[in-house]
């Protein structure tokens, strides 16, 4: 039996429909529990959210690398170009 609303798109599904009239989801592609959650990559019940937040948001862990040297290179190039223009 189909759900009242499609879990994929949220459209109303008629009582004896075999597919969603909006997106075409059916028992094999979107109405069964396995079809809805297997491909999403959601964490399971043993997932420790606090540990995840602690590891991901450690103070000082995320520093922007690679941008600082770029600005030094741009500044140096600008100085060289200005000196070359001034000395010609």
Secondary structure, 3 states (H helix, E strand, C coil): CCCCECCCCCCECCCCCCCCCCCCCCHHHHHCHHHHHHHHCCCCCCCCHHHHHHHHCCCCCCCCCCCHHHHHHHHHHHHHHHHHHHHC
